[in-house]
Amino acid sequence: MKIAVTAQGQALSSEIDLRFGRAQWLIVMDTETENFDVHNNEVHLNAVQGAGIQTGQNIANLDVEAVITGNVGPNAFKTLTAAGVKIYLAKKQTVAEAIQSFKAGTLHEVDHANVEGHWV
């Protein structure tokens, strides 16, 4: 399974980025092979608006089945669910720890946004 994790850095030892749309990096891992790629999301870091939607579309284009992040707003939630991407929330930890929690089944899939949109 391919999963994406929002990250503050480019390594598995980096902290996850608790912001979804404004995360600087996306780490995409194949959980079966443990191979991963790093994708720069900096273009959305300082977006005036629409960062969650754009990041959600980028993740959908990476053909992932799930995303791990700290928070997800309503527009990002709609974008990801429309693309069939499952959303899992994690607290502050490293990307590697978040992936291990996902594999262990201790992260739970969310069925709604957990923060309000910034541009309501």
Backbone atoms as SQL, in Angstrom:
CREATE TABLE atoms (id INTEGER PRIMARY KEY, chain TEXT, resi INTEGER, resn TEXT, atom TEXT, x REAL, y REAL, z REAL);
INSERT INTO atoms VALUES
  (1, 'A', 1, 'MET', 'N', 0.839, -1.177, 0.000),
  (2, 'A', 1, 'MET', 'CA', 0.000, 0.000, 0.000),
  (3, 'A', 1, 'MET', 'C', 0.886, 1.243, 0.000),
  (4, 'A', 2, 'LYS', 'N', 0.545, 2.231, -0.812),
  (5, 'A', 2, 'LYS', 'CA', 1.270, 3.498, -0.820),
  (6, 'A', 2, 'LYS', 'C', 0.575, 4.482, 0.109),
  (7, 'A', 3, 'ILE', 'N', 1.358, 5.056, 1.021),
  (8, 'A', 3, 'ILE', 'CA', 0.826, 6.066, 1.927),
  (9, 'A', 3, 'ILE', 'C', 1.685, 7.324, 1.851),
  (10, 'A', 4, 'ALA', 'N', 1.060, 8.455, 2.110),
  (11, 'A', 4, 'ALA', 'CA', 1.776, 9.733, 2.151),
  (12, 'A', 4, 'ALA', 'C', 1.743, 10.252, 3.579),
  (13, 'A', 5, 'VAL', 'N', 2.858, 10.835, 4.006),
  (14, 'A', 5, 'VAL', 'CA', 2.949, 11.427, 5.344),
  (15, 'A', 5, 'VAL', 'C', 3.411, 12.863, 5.178),
  (16, 'A', 6, 'THR', 'N', 2.692, 13.801, 5.793),
  (17, 'A', 6, 'THR', 'CA', 3.149, 15.191, 5.769),
  (18, 'A', 6, 'THR', 'C', 4.345, 15.297, 6.705),
  (19, 'A', 7, 'ALA', 'N', 5.410, 15.957, 6.231),
  (20, 'A', 7, 'ALA', 'CA', 6.655, 15.958, 6.996),
  (21, 'A', 7, 'ALA', 'C', 7.316, 17.335, 7.024),
  (22, 'A', 8, 'GLN', 'N', 8.078, 17.563, 8.102),
  (23, 'A', 8, 'GLN', 'CA', 8.834, 18.803, 8.241),
  (24, 'A', 8, 'GLN', 'C', 10.198, 18.706, 7.561),
  (25, 'A', 9, 'GLY', 'N', 10.617, 17.508, 7.212),
  (26, 'A', 9, 'GLY', 'CA', 11.906, 17.288, 6.570),
  (27, 'A', 9, 'GLY', 'C', 11.808, 16.175, 5.553),
  (28, 'A', 10, 'GLN', 'N', 12.955, 15.802, 5.012),
  (29, 'A', 10, 'GLN', 'CA', 12.992, 14.833, 3.920),
  (30, 'A', 10, 'GLN', 'C', 13.354, 13.413, 4.347),
  (31, 'A', 11, 'ALA', 'N', 13.507, 13.178, 5.649),
  (32, 'A', 11, 'ALA', 'CA', 13.936, 11.861, 6.131),
  (33, 'A', 11, 'ALA', 'C', 12.845, 11.218, 6.972),
  (34, 'A', 12, 'LEU', 'N', 12.935, 9.910, 7.109),
  (35, 'A', 12, 'LEU', 'CA', 11.978, 9.201, 7.956),
  (36, 'A', 12, 'LEU', 'C', 12.113, 9.614, 9.419),
  (37, 'A', 13, 'SER', 'N', 13.272, 10.141, 9.775),
  (38, 'A', 13, 'SER', 'CA', 13.492, 10.610, 11.145),
  (39, 'A', 13, 'SER', 'C', 12.939, 12.025, 11.374),
  (40, 'A', 14, 'SER', 'N', 12.428, 12.663, 10.328),
  (41, 'A', 14, 'SER', 'CA', 11.831, 13.997, 10.447),
  (42, 'A', 14, 'SER', 'C', 10.516, 13.906, 11.215),
  (43, 'A', 15, 'GLU', 'N', 10.165, 15.004, 11.863),
  (44, 'A', 15, 'GLU', 'CA', 8.861, 15.083, 12.532),
  (45, 'A', 15, 'GLU', 'C', 7.776, 15.181, 11.466),
  (46, 'A', 16, 'ILE', 'N', 6.603, 14.596, 11.758),
  (47, 'A', 16, 'ILE', 'CA', 5.500, 14.809, 10.830),
  (48, 'A', 16, 'ILE', 'C', 5.090, 16.272, 10.932),
  (49, 'A', 17, 'ASP', 'N', 4.563, 16.791, 9.859),
  (50, 'A', 17, 'ASP', 'CA', 4.047, 18.153, 9.869),
  (51, 'A', 17, 'ASP', 'C', 2.577, 18.043, 10.227),
  (52, 'A', 18, 'LEU', 'N', 2.187, 18.694, 11.294),
  (53, 'A', 18, 'LEU', 'CA', 0.810, 18.614, 11.757),
  (54, 'A', 18, 'LEU', 'C', -0.143, 19.392, 10.856),
  (55, 'A', 19, 'ARG', 'N', 0.416, 20.235, 9.978),
  (56, 'A', 19, 'ARG', 'CA', -0.393, 20.975, 9.009),
  (57, 'A', 19, 'ARG', 'C', -0.470, 20.140, 7.739),
  (58, 'A', 20, 'PHE', 'N', -1.649, 19.996, 7.206),
  (59, 'A', 20, 'PHE', 'CA', -1.776, 19.205, 5.981),
  (60, 'A', 20, 'PHE', 'C', -1.390, 20.027, 4.750),
  (61, 'A', 21, 'GLY', 'N', -2.174, 21.016, 4.423),
  (62, 'A', 21, 'GLY', 'CA', -1.975, 21.765, 3.191),
  (63, 'A', 21, 'GLY', 'C', -0.684, 22.536, 3.133),
  (64, 'A', 22, 'ARG', 'N', -0.200, 22.962, 4.272),
  (65, 'A', 22, 'ARG', 'CA', 1.008, 23.782, 4.314),
  (66, 'A', 22, 'ARG', 'C', 2.246, 23.004, 4.761),
  (67, 'A', 23, 'ALA', 'N', 2.162, 21.700, 4.697),
  (68, 'A', 23, 'ALA', 'CA', 3.341, 20.871, 4.990),
  (69, 'A', 23, 'ALA', 'C', 4.389, 21.129, 3.918),
  (70, 'A', 24, 'GLN', 'N', 5.649, 21.225, 4.328),
  (71, 'A', 24, 'GLN', 'CA', 6.695, 21.496, 3.349),
  (72, 'A', 24, 'GLN', 'C', 7.044, 20.264, 2.519),
  (73, 'A', 25, 'TRP', 'N', 6.948, 19.094, 3.115),
  (74, 'A', 25, 'TRP', 'CA', 7.346, 17.857, 2.430),
  (75, 'A', 25, 'TRP', 'C', 6.250, 16.808, 2.528),
  (76, 'A', 26, 'LEU', 'N', 6.184, 15.951, 1.524),
  (77, 'A', 26, 'LEU', 'CA', 5.322, 14.770, 1.523),
  (78, 'A', 26, 'LEU', 'C', 6.233, 13.570, 1.311),
  (79, 'A', 27, 'ILE', 'N', 6.193, 12.651, 2.251),
  (80, 'A', 27, 'ILE', 'CA', 6.967, 11.423, 2.103),
  (81, 'A', 27, 'ILE', 'C', 5.986, 10.319, 1.735),
  (82, 'A', 28, 'VAL', 'N', 6.224, 9.702, 0.594),
  (83, 'A', 28, 'VAL', 'CA', 5.344, 8.652, 0.088),
  (84, 'A', 28, 'VAL', 'C', 6.072, 7.329, 0.190),
  (85, 'A', 29, 'MET', 'N', 5.485, 6.404, 0.944),
  (86, 'A', 29, 'MET', 'CA', 6.120, 5.100, 1.164),
  (87, 'A', 29, 'MET', 'C', 5.221, 3.968, 0.689),
  (88, 'A', 30, 'ASP', 'N', 5.853, 2.976, 0.094),
  (89, 'A', 30, 'ASP', 'CA', 5.183, 1.717, -0.205),
  (90, 'A', 30, 'ASP', 'C', 5.396, 0.860, 1.038),
  (91, 'A', 31, 'THR', 'N', 4.330, 0.556, 1.759),
  (92, 'A', 31, 'THR', 'CA', 4.470, -0.148, 3.037),
  (93, 'A', 31, 'THR', 'C', 4.926, -1.596, 2.867),
  (94, 'A', 32, 'GLU', 'N', 4.803, -2.139, 1.670),
  (95, 'A', 32, 'GLU', 'CA', 5.243, -3.521, 1.454),
  (96, 'A', 32, 'GLU', 'C', 6.745, -3.594, 1.201),
  (97, 'A', 33, 'THR', 'N', 7.263, -2.664, 0.395),
  (98, 'A', 33, 'THR', 'CA', 8.695, -2.687, 0.063),
  (99, 'A', 33, 'THR', 'C', 9.518, -1.766, 0.973),
  (100, 'A', 34, 'GLU', 'N', 8.845, -0.832, 1.636),
  (101, 'A', 34, 'GLU', 'CA', 9.449, 0.207, 2.474),
  (102, 'A', 34, 'GLU', 'C', 10.314, 1.181, 1.675),
  (103, 'A', 35, 'ASN', 'N', 10.173, 1.182, 0.355),
  (104, 'A', 35, 'ASN', 'CA', 10.800, 2.205, -0.476),
  (105, 'A', 35, 'ASN', 'C', 9.985, 3.481, -0.343),
  (106, 'A', 36, 'PHE', 'N', 10.677, 4.626, -0.353),
  (107, 'A', 36, 'PHE', 'CA', 9.940, 5.881, -0.243),
  (108, 'A', 36, 'PHE', 'C', 10.532, 6.959, -1.144),
  (109, 'A', 37, 'ASP', 'N', 9.675, 7.907, -1.490),
  (110, 'A', 37, 'ASP', 'CA', 10.051, 9.074, -2.278),
  (111, 'A', 37, 'ASP', 'C', 9.671, 10.305, -1.467),
  (112, 'A', 38, 'VAL', 'N', 10.398, 11.380, -1.701),
  (113, 'A', 38, 'VAL', 'CA', 10.122, 12.639, -1.028),
  (114, 'A', 38, 'VAL', 'C', 9.677, 13.654, -2.074),
  (115, 'A', 39, 'HIS', 'N', 8.592, 14.347, -1.786),
  (116, 'A', 39, 'HIS', 'CA', 8.039, 15.332, -2.704),
  (117, 'A', 39, 'HIS', 'C', 7.969, 16.680, -2.012),
  (118, 'A', 40, 'ASN', 'N', 8.503, 17.693, -2.662),
  (119, 'A', 40, 'ASN', 'CA', 8.496, 19.048, -2.126),
  (120, 'A', 40, 'ASN', 'C', 7.101, 19.643, -2.290),
  (121, 'A', 41, 'ASN', 'N', 6.528, 20.134, -1.207),
  (122, 'A', 41, 'ASN', 'CA', 5.205, 20.745, -1.216),
  (123, 'A', 41, 'ASN', 'C', 5.306, 22.244, -0.912),
  (124, 'A', 42, 'GLU', 'N', 6.520, 22.777, -1.036),
  (125, 'A', 42, 'GLU', 'CA', 6.791, 24.163, -0.642),
  (126, 'A', 42, 'GLU', 'C', 5.931, 25.179, -1.390),
  (127, 'A', 43, 'VAL', 'N', 5.538, 24.861, -2.602),
  (128, 'A', 43, 'VAL', 'CA', 4.732, 25.794, -3.382),
  (129, 'A', 43, 'VAL', 'C', 3.437, 26.154, -2.654),
  (130, 'A', 44, 'HIS', 'N', 2.938, 25.258, -1.805),
  (131, 'A', 44, 'HIS', 'CA', 1.692, 25.504, -1.075),
  (132, 'A', 44, 'HIS', 'C', 1.932, 26.045, 0.330),
  (133, 'A', 45, 'LEU', 'N', 3.171, 26.063, 0.757),
  (134, 'A', 45, 'LEU', 'CA', 3.515, 26.500, 2.106),
  (135, 'A', 45, 'LEU', 'C', 3.026, 27.914, 2.401),
  (136, 'A', 46, 'ASN', 'N', 3.159, 28.809, 1.453),
  (137, 'A', 46, 'ASN', 'CA', 2.772, 30.202, 1.655),
  (138, 'A', 46, 'ASN', 'C', 1.586, 30.617, 0.796),
  (139, 'A', 47, 'ALA', 'N', 0.796, 29.664, 0.359),
  (140, 'A', 47, 'ALA', 'CA', -0.370, 29.988, -0.461),
  (141, 'A', 47, 'ALA', 'C', -1.348, 30.845, 0.332),
  (142, 'A', 48, 'VAL', 'N', -1.944, 31.806, -0.342),
  (143, 'A', 48, 'VAL', 'CA', -2.916, 32.680, 0.315),
  (144, 'A', 48, 'VAL', 'C', -4.142, 31.877, 0.718),
  (145, 'A', 49, 'GLN', 'N', -4.591, 31.032, -0.162),
  (146, 'A', 49, 'GLN', 'CA', -5.708, 30.138, 0.145),
  (147, 'A', 49, 'GLN', 'C', -5.643, 28.925, -0.772),
  (148, 'A', 50, 'GLY', 'N', -6.400, 27.899, -0.442),
  (149, 'A', 50, 'GLY', 'CA', -6.459, 26.706, -1.279),
  (150, 'A', 50, 'GLY', 'C', -5.329, 25.709, -1.091),
  (151, 'A', 51, 'ALA', 'N', -4.496, 25.903, -0.058),
  (152, 'A', 51, 'ALA', 'CA', -3.359, 24.996, 0.149),
  (153, 'A', 51, 'ALA', 'C', -3.819, 23.564, 0.388),
  (154, 'A', 52, 'GLY', 'N', -4.869, 23.381, 1.167),
  (155, 'A', 52, 'GLY', 'CA', -5.366, 22.035, 1.459),
  (156, 'A', 52, 'GLY', 'C', -5.896, 21.328, 0.227),
  (157, 'A', 53, 'ILE', 'N', -6.621, 22.068, -0.598),
  (158, 'A', 53, 'ILE', 'CA', -7.170, 21.487, -1.824),
  (159, 'A', 53, 'ILE', 'C', -6.034, 21.101, -2.766),
  (160, 'A', 54, 'GLN', 'N', -5.072, 22.008, -2.973),
  (161, 'A', 54, 'GLN', 'CA', -3.963, 21.734, -3.878),
  (162, 'A', 54, 'GLN', 'C', -3.099, 20.570, -3.393),
  (163, 'A', 55, 'THR', 'N', -2.807, 20.540, -2.100),
  (164, 'A', 55, 'THR', 'CA', -2.018, 19.435, -1.555),
  (165, 'A', 55, 'THR', 'C', -2.797, 18.129, -1.677),
  (166, 'A', 56, 'GLY', 'N', -4.104, 18.171, -1.438),
  (167, 'A', 56, 'GLY', 'CA', -4.944, 16.984, -1.600),
  (168, 'A', 56, 'GLY', 'C', -4.925, 16.463, -3.021),
  (169, 'A', 57, 'GLN', 'N', -4.969, 17.374, -3.998),
  (170, 'A', 57, 'GLN', 'CA', -4.911, 16.966, -5.401),
  (171, 'A', 57, 'GLN', 'C', -3.544, 16.381, -5.739),
  (172, 'A', 58, 'ASN', 'N', -2.492, 16.988, -5.198),
  (173, 'A', 58, 'ASN', 'CA', -1.150, 16.445, -5.428),
  (174, 'A', 58, 'ASN', 'C', -1.027, 15.033, -4.870),
  (175, 'A', 59, 'ILE', 'N', -1.556, 14.818, -3.685),
  (176, 'A', 59, 'ILE', 'CA', -1.500, 13.483, -3.074),
  (177, 'A', 59, 'ILE', 'C', -2.296, 12.486, -3.907),
  (178, 'A', 60, 'ALA', 'N', -3.462, 12.881, -4.362),
  (179, 'A', 60, 'ALA', 'CA', -4.267, 11.991, -5.210),
  (180, 'A', 60, 'ALA', 'C', -3.501, 11.639, -6.484),
  (181, 'A', 61, 'ASN', 'N', -2.776, 12.602, -7.046),
  (182, 'A', 61, 'ASN', 'CA', -2.000, 12.357, -8.264),
  (183, 'A', 61, 'ASN', 'C', -0.813, 11.426, -8.022),
  (184, 'A', 62, 'LEU', 'N', -0.385, 11.295, -6.764),
  (185, 'A', 62, 'LEU', 'CA', 0.719, 10.390, -6.434),
  (186, 'A', 62, 'LEU', 'C', 0.239, 8.945, -6.276),
  (187, 'A', 63, 'ASP', 'N', -1.057, 8.727, -6.469),
  (188, 'A', 63, 'ASP', 'CA', -1.649, 7.386, -6.446),
  (189, 'A', 63, 'ASP', 'C', -1.475, 6.687, -5.100),
  (190, 'A', 64, 'VAL', 'N', -1.662, 7.457, -4.016),
  (191, 'A', 64, 'VAL', 'CA', -1.595, 6.859, -2.688),
  (192, 'A', 64, 'VAL', 'C', -2.990, 6.454, -2.236),
  (193, 'A', 65, 'GLU', 'N', -3.029, 5.517, -1.312),
  (194, 'A', 65, 'GLU', 'CA', -4.311, 5.046, -0.793),
  (195, 'A', 65, 'GLU', 'C', -4.670, 5.686, 0.544),
  (196, 'A', 66, 'ALA', 'N', -3.651, 6.220, 1.235),
  (197, 'A', 66, 'ALA', 'CA', -3.902, 6.806, 2.555),
  (198, 'A', 66, 'ALA', 'C', -2.899, 7.918, 2.818),
  (199, 'A', 67, 'VAL', 'N', -3.290, 8.841, 3.696),
  (200, 'A', 67, 'VAL', 'CA', -2.404, 9.916, 4.113),
  (201, 'A', 67, 'VAL', 'C', -2.405, 9.983, 5.644),
  (202, 'A', 68, 'ILE', 'N', -1.231, 10.272, 6.194),
  (203, 'A', 68, 'ILE', 'CA', -1.087, 10.473, 7.635),
  (204, 'A', 68, 'ILE', 'C', -0.668, 11.923, 7.838),
  (205, 'A', 69, 'THR', 'N', -1.392, 12.634, 8.679),
  (206, 'A', 69, 'THR', 'CA', -1.107, 14.027, 8.963),
  (207, 'A', 69, 'THR', 'C', -1.602, 14.345, 10.369),
  (208, 'A', 70, 'GLY', 'N', -1.386, 15.572, 10.797),
  (209, 'A', 70, 'GLY', 'CA', -1.836, 15.966, 12.129),
  (210, 'A', 70, 'GLY', 'C', -3.229, 16.543, 12.139),
  (211, 'A', 71, 'ASN', 'N', -3.562, 17.320, 11.122),
  (212, 'A', 71, 'ASN', 'CA', -4.860, 17.971, 11.031),
  (213, 'A', 71, 'ASN', 'C', -5.285, 18.056, 9.577),
  (214, 'A', 72, 'VAL', 'N', -6.598, 18.042, 9.364),
  (215, 'A', 72, 'VAL', 'CA', -7.125, 18.170, 8.009),
  (216, 'A', 72, 'VAL', 'C', -8.396, 19.019, 8.073),
  (217, 'A', 73, 'GLY', 'N', -8.431, 20.048, 7.216),
  (218, 'A', 73, 'GLY', 'CA', -9.593, 20.932, 7.150),
  (219, 'A', 73, 'GLY', 'C', -10.660, 20.386, 6.225),
  (220, 'A', 74, 'PRO', 'N', -11.812, 21.055, 6.172),
  (221, 'A', 74, 'PRO', 'CA', -12.950, 20.529, 5.403),
  (222, 'A', 74, 'PRO', 'C', -12.710, 20.435, 3.899),
  (223, 'A', 75, 'ASN', 'N', -12.033, 21.413, 3.302),
  (224, 'A', 75, 'ASN', 'CA', -11.799, 21.352, 1.853),
  (225, 'A', 75, 'ASN', 'C', -10.802, 20.262, 1.493),
  (226, 'A', 76, 'ALA', 'N', -9.751, 20.135, 2.283),
  (227, 'A', 76, 'ALA', 'CA', -8.785, 19.061, 2.058),
  (228, 'A', 76, 'ALA', 'C', -9.461, 17.707, 2.264),
  (229, 'A', 77, 'PHE', 'N', -10.298, 17.605, 3.293),
  (230, 'A', 77, 'PHE', 'CA', -11.010, 16.349, 3.562),
  (231, 'A', 77, 'PHE', 'C', -11.861, 15.962, 2.348),
  (232, 'A', 78, 'LYS', 'N', -12.609, 16.919, 1.817),
  (233, 'A', 78, 'LYS', 'CA', -13.461, 16.638, 0.649),
  (234, 'A', 78, 'LYS', 'C', -12.632, 16.211, -0.555),
  (235, 'A', 79, 'THR', 'N', -11.525, 16.901, -0.779),
  (236, 'A', 79, 'THR', 'CA', -10.661, 16.583, -1.921),
  (237, 'A', 79, 'THR', 'C', -10.096, 15.172, -1.813),
  (238, 'A', 80, 'LEU', 'N', -9.590, 14.830, -0.628),
  (239, 'A', 80, 'LEU', 'CA', -8.997, 13.505, -0.427),
  (240, 'A', 80, 'LEU', 'C', -10.043, 12.396, -0.513),
  (241, 'A', 81, 'THR', 'N', -11.176, 12.580, 0.137),
  (242, 'A', 81, 'THR', 'CA', -12.189, 11.521, 0.115),
  (243, 'A', 81, 'THR', 'C', -12.776, 11.340, -1.283),
  (244, 'A', 82, 'ALA', 'N', -12.907, 12.439, -2.039),
  (245, 'A', 82, 'ALA', 'CA', -13.402, 12.325, -3.413),
  (246, 'A', 82, 'ALA', 'C', -12.435, 11.508, -4.269),
  (247, 'A', 83, 'ALA', 'N', -11.159, 11.566, -3.934),
  (248, 'A', 83, 'ALA', 'CA', -10.134, 10.807, -4.664),
  (249, 'A', 83, 'ALA', 'C', -9.967, 9.394, -4.116),
  (250, 'A', 84, 'GLY', 'N', -10.716, 9.040, -3.075),
  (251, 'A', 84, 'GLY', 'CA', -10.623, 7.702, -2.492),
  (252, 'A', 84, 'GLY', 'C', -9.431, 7.517, -1.566),
  (253, 'A', 85, 'VAL', 'N', -8.848, 8.617, -1.092),
  (254, 'A', 85, 'VAL', 'CA', -7.698, 8.551, -0.191),
  (255, 'A', 85, 'VAL', 'C', -8.193, 8.571, 1.252),
  (256, 'A', 86, 'LYS', 'N', -7.800, 7.570, 2.027),
  (257, 'A', 86, 'LYS', 'CA', -8.174, 7.501, 3.435),
  (258, 'A', 86, 'LYS', 'C', -7.270, 8.426, 4.243),
  (259, 'A', 87, 'ILE', 'N', -7.801, 8.999, 5.314),
  (260, 'A', 87, 'ILE', 'CA', -7.076, 9.972, 6.122),
  (261, 'A', 87, 'ILE', 'C', -6.912, 9.447, 7.539),
  (262, 'A', 88, 'TYR', 'N', -5.658, 9.482, 8.012),
  (263, 'A', 88, 'TYR', 'CA', -5.335, 9.050, 9.369),
  (264, 'A', 88, 'TYR', 'C', -4.629, 10.199, 10.075),
  (265, 'A', 89, 'LEU', 'N', -5.011, 10.478, 11.307),
  (266, 'A', 89, 'LEU', 'CA', -4.389, 11.551, 12.071),
  (267, 'A', 89, 'LEU', 'C', -3.401, 10.988, 13.073),
  (268, 'A', 90, 'ALA', 'N', -2.303, 11.715, 13.237),
  (269, 'A', 90, 'ALA', 'CA', -1.265, 11.314, 14.194),
  (270, 'A', 90, 'ALA', 'C', -0.857, 12.537, 14.999),
  (271, 'A', 91, 'LYS', 'N', -0.370, 12.296, 16.183),
  (272, 'A', 91, 'LYS', 'CA', 0.167, 13.370, 17.018),
  (273, 'A', 91, 'LYS', 'C', 1.629, 13.575, 16.657),
  (274, 'A', 92, 'LYS', 'N', 2.267, 14.565, 17.272),
  (275, 'A', 92, 'LYS', 'CA', 3.664, 14.876, 16.981),
  (276, 'A', 92, 'LYS', 'C', 4.540, 13.653, 17.236),
  (277, 'A', 93, 'GLN', 'N', 5.235, 13.234, 16.188),
  (278, 'A', 93, 'GLN', 'CA', 6.142, 12.084, 16.219),
  (279, 'A', 93, 'GLN', 'C', 6.930, 12.091, 14.917),
  (280, 'A', 94, 'THR', 'N', 7.852, 11.178, 14.772),
  (281, 'A', 94, 'THR', 'CA', 8.605, 11.124, 13.518),
  (282, 'A', 94, 'THR', 'C', 7.759, 10.446, 12.442),
  (283, 'A', 95, 'VAL', 'N', 8.177, 10.636, 11.207),
  (284, 'A', 95, 'VAL', 'CA', 7.502, 9.978, 10.093),
  (285, 'A', 95, 'VAL', 'C', 7.578, 8.466, 10.269),
  (286, 'A', 96, 'ALA', 'N', 8.741, 7.954, 10.640),
  (287, 'A', 96, 'ALA', 'CA', 8.909, 6.503, 10.845),
  (288, 'A', 96, 'ALA', 'C', 7.966, 5.992, 11.929),
  (289, 'A', 97, 'GLU', 'N', 7.837, 6.728, 13.026),
  (290, 'A', 97, 'GLU', 'CA', 6.935, 6.314, 14.110),
  (291, 'A', 97, 'GLU', 'C', 5.480, 6.326, 13.636),
  (292, 'A', 98, 'ALA', 'N', 5.106, 7.334, 12.851),
  (293, 'A', 98, 'ALA', 'CA', 3.739, 7.406, 12.338),
  (294, 'A', 98, 'ALA', 'C', 3.448, 6.230, 11.409),
  (295, 'A', 99, 'ILE', 'N', 4.415, 5.874, 10.579),
  (296, 'A', 99, 'ILE', 'CA', 4.230, 4.734, 9.676),
  (297, 'A', 99, 'ILE', 'C', 4.116, 3.440, 10.470),
  (298, 'A', 100, 'GLN', 'N', 4.948, 3.286, 11.503),
  (299, 'A', 100, 'GLN', 'CA', 4.860, 2.090, 12.359),
  (300, 'A', 100, 'GLN', 'C', 3.493, 2.021, 13.046),
  (301, 'A', 101, 'SER', 'N', 2.994, 3.157, 13.527),
  (302, 'A', 101, 'SER', 'CA', 1.667, 3.189, 14.152),
  (303, 'A', 101, 'SER', 'C', 0.590, 2.802, 13.148),
  (304, 'A', 102, 'PHE', 'N', 0.728, 3.269, 11.923),
  (305, 'A', 102, 'PHE', 'CA', -0.220, 2.916, 10.866),
  (306, 'A', 102, 'PHE', 'C', -0.202, 1.413, 10.622),
  (307, 'A', 103, 'LYS', 'N', 1.001, 0.859, 10.458),
  (308, 'A', 103, 'LYS', 'CA', 1.134, -0.584, 10.217),
  (309, 'A', 103, 'LYS', 'C', 0.593, -1.413, 11.376),
  (310, 'A', 104, 'ALA', 'N', 0.763, -0.907, 12.596),
  (311, 'A', 104, 'ALA', 'CA', 0.289, -1.620, 13.786),
  (312, 'A', 104, 'ALA', 'C', -1.221, -1.478, 13.976),
  (313, 'A', 105, 'GLY', 'N', -1.836, -0.615, 13.191),
  (314, 'A', 105, 'GLY', 'CA', -3.281, -0.425, 13.290),
  (315, 'A', 105, 'GLY', 'C', -3.707, 0.470, 14.444),
  (316, 'A', 106, 'THR', 'N', -2.785, 1.262, 14.978),
  (317, 'A', 106, 'THR', 'CA', -3.143, 2.121, 16.118),
  (318, 'A', 106, 'THR', 'C', -3.574, 3.527, 15.686),
  (319, 'A', 107, 'LEU', 'N', -3.437, 3.856, 14.409),
  (320, 'A', 107, 'LEU', 'CA', -3.991, 5.105, 13.902),
  (321, 'A', 107, 'LEU', 'C', -5.389, 4.808, 13.376),
  (322, 'A', 108, 'HIS', 'N', -6.296, 5.723, 13.619),
  (323, 'A', 108, 'HIS', 'CA', -7.675, 5.483, 13.193),
  (324, 'A', 108, 'HIS', 'C', -8.046, 6.406, 12.045),
  (325, 'A', 109, 'GLU', 'N', -8.756, 5.832, 11.091),
  (326, 'A', 109, 'GLU', 'CA', -9.218, 6.610, 9.945),
  (327, 'A', 109, 'GLU', 'C', -10.270, 7.615, 10.416),
  (328, 'A', 110, 'VAL', 'N', -10.188, 8.836, 9.904),
  (329, 'A', 110, 'VAL', 'CA', -11.172, 9.857, 10.270),
  (330, 'A', 110, 'VAL', 'C', -12.256, 9.955, 9.207),
  (331, 'A', 111, 'ASP', 'N', -13.451, 10.349, 9.645),
  (332, 'A', 111, 'ASP', 'CA', -14.567, 10.465, 8.714),
  (333, 'A', 111, 'ASP', 'C', -15.077, 11.900, 8.604),
  (334, 'A', 112, 'HIS', 'N', -14.261, 12.844, 9.088),
  (335, 'A', 112, 'HIS', 'CA', -14.612, 14.264, 8.976),
  (336, 'A', 112, 'HIS', 'C', -13.357, 15.106, 9.252),
  (337, 'A', 113, 'ALA', 'N', -13.425, 16.361, 8.863),
  (338, 'A', 113, 'ALA', 'CA', -12.313, 17.279, 9.142),
  (339, 'A', 113, 'ALA', 'C', -12.218, 17.476, 10.655),
  (340, 'A', 114, 'ASN', 'N', -10.996, 17.650, 11.140),
  (341, 'A', 114, 'ASN', 'CA', -10.832, 17.863, 12.580),
  (342, 'A', 114, 'ASN', 'C', -10.496, 19.310, 12.933),
  (343, 'A', 115, 'VAL', 'N', -10.342, 20.163, 11.920),
  (344, 'A', 115, 'VAL', 'CA', -10.152, 21.611, 12.126),
  (345, 'A', 115, 'VAL', 'C', -11.025, 22.346, 11.116),
  (346, 'A', 116, 'GLU', 'N', -11.350, 23.580, 11.447),
  (347, 'A', 116, 'GLU', 'CA', -12.145, 24.389, 10.532),
  (348, 'A', 116, 'GLU', 'C', -11.255, 24.937, 9.427),
  (349, 'A', 117, 'GLY', 'N', -11.879, 25.253, 8.299),
  (350, 'A', 117, 'GLY', 'CA', -11.143, 25.863, 7.209),
  (351, 'A', 117, 'GLY', 'C', -10.648, 27.236, 7.612),
  (352, 'A', 118, 'HIS', 'N', -9.536, 27.618, 7.046),
  (353, 'A', 118, 'HIS', 'CA', -8.954, 28.922, 7.382),
  (354, 'A', 118, 'HIS', 'C', -9.657, 30.067, 6.655),
  (355, 'A', 119, 'TRP', 'N', -10.408, 29.753, 5.631),
  (356, 'A', 119, 'TRP', 'CA', -11.010, 30.796, 4.797),
  (357, 'A', 119, 'TRP', 'C', -12.518, 30.656, 4.794),
  (358, 'A', 120, 'VAL', 'N', -13.114, 30.502, 5.968),
  (359, 'A', 120, 'VAL', 'CA', -14.564, 30.341, 6.106),
  (360, 'A', 120, 'VAL', 'C', -15.254, 31.677, 5.934);
